Amino acid sequence: MAWFVNCGHQRYINHINLFAMKNAFKQLFFLCLGGLLLASVYAFNSPAPKYDYMQFTAVESILPGGLGRSRILIDNGAGGTEEIKIKNLYSIVGIKMDNIHENDKSVASVLSNLSSEGWELVETSTGVQTPNNEGSTGIFCTRYILKRER
């Protein structure tokens, strides 16, 4: 009888040990899985690069007779502004397509120069301002926003 009781008790102890081992393996598995997920989240997050930003604006005047002042205004980042004179859109006889073409070349030249210095064009925004509803005078503004890594 003692042998039978002892054998049953041993089975109970083995069952408890097996249960404890299964729980330990489950805990270890979930701990490793959580660690792996946490490591994968941080592995794909590189530090955000730091950028310098600058802008330049093309202001094209719409005044009949070529009386306007059209300019490219470049923010030099040190609180100053560089001005590049561009052609007015209108002459005495009306709109001048050659002037539009020359202004486009001037803007492309500024973009090329800034690109060679490491600046990347991020965004452009445009605006039109006319003081009256007839639209015979006013300005076109195009703002170019650029960035480069520090």
C-alpha positions in Angstrom: 0.0 0.0 0.0 2.8 2.4 0.8 4.2 1.8 -2.7 0.9 2.7 -4.4 0.5 5.8 -2.3 4.1 6.8 -2.9 3.7 6.2 -6.7 0.6 8.4 -6.9 2.3 11.1 -4.9 5.3 11.0 -7.3 2.9 11.3 -10.3 1.4 14.4 -8.6 4.8 15.9 -8.0 5.8 15.2 -11.7 2.6 16.8 -12.8 3.3 20.0 -10.8 6.9 20.1 -12.1 5.7 19.8 -15.7 3.1 22.5 -15.1 5.7 24.8 -13.6 8.1 24.2 -16.6 5.3 24.9 -19.1 4.5 28.2 -17.3 8.2 29.1 -17.2 8.5 28.4 -21.0 5.4 30.5 -21.7 6.8 33.4 -19.6 10.1 33.1 -21.4 8.5 32.9 -24.8 6.3 36.0 -24.2 9.2 37.9 -22.6 11.4 37.2 -25.7 8.5 38.1 -28.0 8.0 41.4 -26.3 11.7 42.1 -26.3 11.8 41.3 -30.0 8.9 43.6 -30.8 10.4 46.4 -28.7 13.8 46.0 -30.4 12.1 46.1 -33.9 10.3 49.3 -33.1 13.5 51.0 -32.1 15.5 49.5 -34.9 13.5 51.2 -37.6 13.4 54.6 -35.9 16.5 56.5 -37.0 17.1 59.9 -35.4 15.4 62.7 -37.3 17.8 64.7 -39.4 18.2 68.3 -38.6 17.6 70.8 -41.4 18.3 74.4 -42.2 15.5 76.1 -44.2 15.6 79.1 -46.5 13.3 80.7 -48.9 13.3 83.0 -51.9 10.4 84.8 -53.5 9.8 85.9 -57.1 7.7 89.0 -57.2 6.5 89.9 -60.7 4.8 93.2 -61.1 1.6 93.6 -63.2 1.7 97.3 -64.1 0.9 98.5 -67.6 3.8 100.2 -69.4 6.5 98.3 -67.7 6.4 100.6 -64.6 6.5 97.8 -62.0 9.5 96.5 -60.0 9.9 92.8 -60.4 12.5 91.1 -58.2 13.7 87.8 -56.8 14.2 88.2 -53.1 16.6 85.7 -51.5 16.7 85.3 -47.7 20.4 84.7 -47.0 19.7 83.2 -43.6 21.7 85.9 -41.7 18.8 88.3 -41.6 19.6 89.9 -44.9 18.0 89.8 -48.3 19.6 89.7 -51.7 17.6 91.2 -54.6 17.9 90.1 -58.2 16.2 92.3 -60.7 14.0 90.5 -63.2 11.9 91.7 -66.1 8.4 93.2 -65.8 5.6 91.1 -67.3 4.1 94.1 -69.1 5.6 96.6 -71.5 3.9 99.6 -73.1 2.3 97.4 -75.7 1.1 94.7 -73.3 2.3 91.4 -71.9 5.8 90.4 -73.0 6.3 86.6 -73.5 10.1 87.2 -73.8 10.1 88.7 -70.3 8.2 85.7 -68.9 10.8 83.4 -70.5 13.7 85.4 -69.1 12.2 85.4 -65.6 11.7 81.7 -65.7 15.4 81.3 -66.7 16.4 83.6 -63.7 14.3 81.5 -61.3 15.8 78.2 -62.7 19.3 79.7 -62.3 18.7 80.6 -58.7 17.3 77.1 -58.1 20.4 75.5 -59.8 22.8 77.6 -57.8 21.1 76.7 -54.5 20.9 73.0 -55.5 24.6 72.9 -56.1 25.0 74.3 -52.5 23.0 71.3 -51.1 19.6 73.0 -50.9 16.6 70.9 -51.9 13.3 72.4 -53.0 10.6 71.4 -50.6 7.5 73.4 -51.5 6.3 76.3 -53.6 3.3 78.5 -53.0 1.8 81.2 -55.1 -0.2 84.3 -54.6 -1.8 87.1 -56.5 -2.6 90.5 -55.2 -4.7 93.1 -57.1 -5.9 96.3 -55.5 -9.0 96.4 -57.6 -11.4 93.9 -59.2 -10.4 94.8 -62.8 -7.0 93.1 -62.5 -5.1 95.7 -64.5 -2.5 96.1 -61.8 -1.0 93.9 -59.1 1.7 91.4 -58.4 2.3 87.7 -58.7 4.4 86.1 -55.9 5.9 82.7 -55.9 7.6 81.6 -52.8 10.1 78.7 -52.9 11.0 76.9 -49.6 14.2 74.9 -49.5 16.0 72.7 -47.0 19.3 71.0 -46.4 20.8 68.9 -43.7 23.0 70.6 -41.2 
